[in-house]
Amino acid sequence: GGSENKSKLVMLNPNESIVDWVLEVVPEMGAGWCPPGMLGIGIGGSAEKAMLLAKESLMAPIDIQDLQARGAQNRIEELRLELYEKVNRLGIGAQGLGGLTTVLDVKILDYPTHAASLPVAIIPNCAATRHVHFTLDGSGVAELTPPNPDVYPDVHWAPSPQAKRVNLETVTREETQTWKPGDTLLLTGKLLTGRDAAHKRIQTMLAKGETLPVDFTNKFIYYVGPVDAVRDEAVGPAGPTTATRMDSYTDMMLNTGLLGSIGKAERGEEALAEIAKHKSVYLMAVGGAAYLVSKAIKKSCVLAFEELGMEAIYEFEVVDMPVTVAVSASGESVHNTGPAHWKKTIALQAV
């Protein structure tokens, strides 16, 4: 899935620390892999073998609590426990907003390697850790039994009393400038959508001096590629995509009159500066919960670039779509302040 976009491979010297490298790269992954999830780590073999080991390790069930209870019995189990504790002490937290839990488990597989080499690969697996196991042996069609819905919790979501309701048809730039990082908003009204392909198409049109097919003035754009609707759905699963991929288009899009954008994960320093310059805002929808997000979407239609399929520009009509203010009009990012606060808090608790 998309969390694999944050995968890393390194060829360490044999005397270098695997722990230090992991603690360096996990913060660099940002929140685009939708923590809390699992880290799969492959050690040894060759470069490609390490990546395969990392992927294979993620197929094992979550059992870190059992390992903590019985204690490590070998070096790999010791390494799992050490990384589990130290990564969670980074304070990255759910969705990168800061908190006690960044990883639910750390999986490690190793393999013999050349004495002068230490290949290490890491693949994060998002909070929606879904996989199925089967074997193709040539005897016929693989039959997979659907999971029993009764095993899932009966969840009834209700908005927080502190959440601010926002009418997208009447909201003003002055109003958005009162929003603070961490505020929960409930959006009602019309949203525009667009992600990689649509942004590239807009860039090409503007470079040619062409008129855009959509007016973005005083609108919000949602970085999403919705799945086709089935039965009576207005739209299929429609979760946010990683906003950092749109960072290079931020100034261009805000020059169209956009009030703000909606996605998941953090924004880069350049995008933060552009958001502050335009007094815009960036809102974060919950990553890894595409089906639940889609329940707030009541109508959907294509406005432009229909040939791009899911990457076309859609207009969504939403009711009480929950989002969090991730970047304020001043450029303050909760993805910076949140983890920093929690890392300090966790460190103080350990004293």
N, C-alpha and C positions, 0 to 999 in steps of 0.2 A: 504494500500500500504506500500512500504518500509519506508515511513516516520514514521509509527507506531513503528518501531524498536526503536525509540527514546522516546517512551512513558514512563511516570514516575508515580508512585503511592507512596504516603506518608501518614502515620498516624500521623498527628500533634497533639500536645496538644492544647486544646481549646484556650489557651491564646497566641499561637504562630501566627506569621504573615504569611498569605497566600501570600501576595505580596513579602515578603522577600524570601520565598521559591521559588516562580516562577522565581524571578530575579537571584537566585542562580543556578537553574537547566537549564534554557534556554541556557546559555553559555556552560554548560556541554554537551548539545545535539550536539554541533558542527554544521557542515553544512550538515550532512548526510540527514537531512530532507528537504533539498532544499528550504531554505527560499528565498524570502519572501512568507509566507503562513499564515495560520490561526492557532491559538491555541484554542483547545477545552478544557475546564476545567470543571470538575465535583466536586462538593463539597457536602459532607454529605452522608447520608445513611450508607452503609457499604463499605468495600473495593471494592467489585465487583460492587455495585451500583454506586459508584463514577466513575469507569471506563466506565460504560454504559452511565452515564450522559455526560461524556466528549465526547464520540463518538457521542451521539445524538445531542449534541450542535453544532457539525460541519455541521449538515444537514441544518442549517439555512442560509439564504442568507447574504452576506456581507452588513452590514448597519452601520458600525462604523461612517461614515461621517454624516449620518442622525442623529445618536445619539449625535455626537458632536454639530450639529447645534441646536437641540432642548434642549439639556441638560439632565442630568440624573434625573430620577424620583424615583429611589429606590436604595438600597445599592448595588445590583448586577450590575446595570448600572454604578454606581459610580466606582465599582471595575473594570469593563470592561475598562472604560476610563483611570483609573489610570494605569492599566497594559499595555494598548496600548501605552500610552505615555512613560512609564518607560522602557518597553522592547525595543522600538525603540531607546531610548537614549543609549542603550548598544552598538550601532554602529556595530552590527554583519553584517547586510546588505545582499544583494543578494548573494547567493552561499557562504556566510560566508566570503566574500572578503572585507567587510567593507562598510558602507553606512548609509543613513538616514532611510531606510525602512527595517525592519526585519520581522514585522508582518503586514498583511493587515487588520486583525480584531482579536479580542479576544472574544470568545463565552463562556458563563458560564451558567450552569444549577445547581441548588442546590436542596437539599432534607433534610427533618428532620433527625436528627441523635441523638445518645446517648449524653447526656450532657458531658460525659467524653471523647468523641471522636471527631476528626475532620479529616476524610478521605478526601484527595484531590488528584485528578488524572489530568494529563495533557497529551493530545494527539496532536502532531503537524500534520498539514495537509500541504502538499507541495504546491509549486507555481502552479503546474498543478492540481488545486483543482476541480476534476471531480467527480460528483455523479449524480445519477438519482433517482427520487422518483416515487414509484408505490405501489399499494396495492393489495395483493393477497386475494381475497374474495371467491374463490372457484367457481366463475361463468364461468371461462374459462381461456384461455391463456392470459397472460399479453402482450399487444401490446404497444410497445414503439416507438414513432415517432422520427425518426432521426432529429437532429438539422439542421436547414437551414444553409448551408455553407456560404450564403450571409451575415450572422450576424458576421462572423469573419473578422478581418482586412486583407486587401490585403498587405501582407508583402513581400518585396523583399530585401533579405539580400545581402549585398556586404561586402567583407572584408575591414578592415581599411587600409588606405594607409600606416600606421605605422607597420602593421603586417609583420613579417619576414617569408618568405617562406623557408621551410626546406625539403630537399630531403632525405628521410629516407634510400635511397640506398647508399648515400655517406656521410651522417653526421658522424662526429667523436666525440670522447669524448672531445677533445680539443675545438671543436665548442660548444658543450653543456655547457661547463664551462663558456662561455661568456654570457649565457642567465641570465637575471635578473628576480626576482620575479615580476609578473605583466605583463611581456612581452606577447604579443599575437603572436602565431605561426600558420602557415598554413602548415599542414603536407601532403606530397605527397609521396606515395610509399607503401611499405608493412609493415603491423603491425601484430603482433601476439596477440591473445586474451587468457584470462584465468582468472578464478575467484576461488571461494572457493574450489569446488570439484577438479578442475585441480591442484591447488596448493597442496592440500592434497595428490593427487596421485603422484605428483612430489616428495613430501617429502618422501613418502613411498618408491618410486623407488630408490632415492638417499641413503636412509638408508640401502637398500639391496645391494647397490653397482651396481645397474643396469644402463644401458645406457639410457639416455632420448631419446624419439622419435623425439624431436625437438631441433635444435641448436638455443640457445638464444643469441649467441655472437653478440654484436653490434646491437641488436634489441630493440624495445620498446614493452612492453606488455600492452594491453588495458584491464582493468578490466570490462568485459561486458559479458552478456549472451544474445546473439541476438535472436530475435523472427524470426520464419520461414518466408521466403520470400513468397509473393503472386504475381501472375501475372508476370510482367516483372521486379520486384525488384531484386537487387543483394542480398539484405538481408532485413529482416523486421526491425522494430524499434530496435535501438542498442545504447541505452544510457548508460552512465557509472554507475557502482555500487559503493557503498561507499568504499573508499580505505582503511579505517582504519581496515576493516575486514581482510585485507591482511598484516597488519603490522607485525604479528609474522613470516611471511614468507620472509620478506624483505631481510635479510642478505643472506638467502639461495638462493633466486632468483638472487640477484646481484652477487653472487659468480659464477653464470653461464655465466657471461659476458654481461648481460643486460646493455644497456645504460640508460634506465629509464622506468618509468611506467606512465600510464594514468588512471585516475579515477575521482571520485568526492569527495568533502569534504576534510577535513584536514588529516594530518598524525600525529600519536602520537609521543611523545618525543623520544622513542626508535627508531622508524622508521626514524625520522629526523637525529638521530646520525648515523644510518647505511647508509643513503643516503649520508651524508657528508663524511663518512669514505671511501666509494667507489667512491666518486666524481660523483655520479649519479644525476639524476634530476627527479622530479615528476611533471607531467603536468595534468591540470584539464580540462576535457570536461564539457559541460553545463549539469547539472542534470535537469531532468524533461522535456527534449526536445529530447527524443529518436528518434522520427520520423525525426526531422530536422537533427540530427547528422547523421542518416543513409543515408541521401542524398549525403554525401561525400564519401560513400563506393561504389565503382564501381564493385568490384568482391569479392567473398567470397568462401572459401573452407575449409573443415575440414582437419586438419593435424594429429591430435592425439586424443585419448580417445573419439572416435565417440559415444560409448555407453553412454556417459554422456549427450548426447543431447545438449541443449543450453549451458551447462557448459564444452563442449569439447574445445579443442584448435583449433581455426580457424586462417586462414590467411586472412586478409583483404587487398585489394588494395584500397587506399584512394587518393582523390584529394582535396587539399585545406581543409583538416579537421581542423576546428578552435579549438585551445586549448590555455590555459593560463599557463604560468610557475608559478606553485604554490610553489614549493620548488626548490631552486637553488642548484648547486653542493656544495655550502658551508653549506647547511642545513638551509638557511634562508627561512622561510615560510610566504607567504603572508596572510595566515589564522591567523597568529599571529600579523604581523605588520599592516595589513589593518584595522581590527576592533579596535586595540589599537589607531591608528591614528584617526579614525572616532569618537571613544568614547571621545577622548580628544577634538576634533574639536567641537562636539555637546555640550560638557560641557562649552567650551569657548563662544559659541553662546548664551548660556542661561544666562551668566553673565551680 
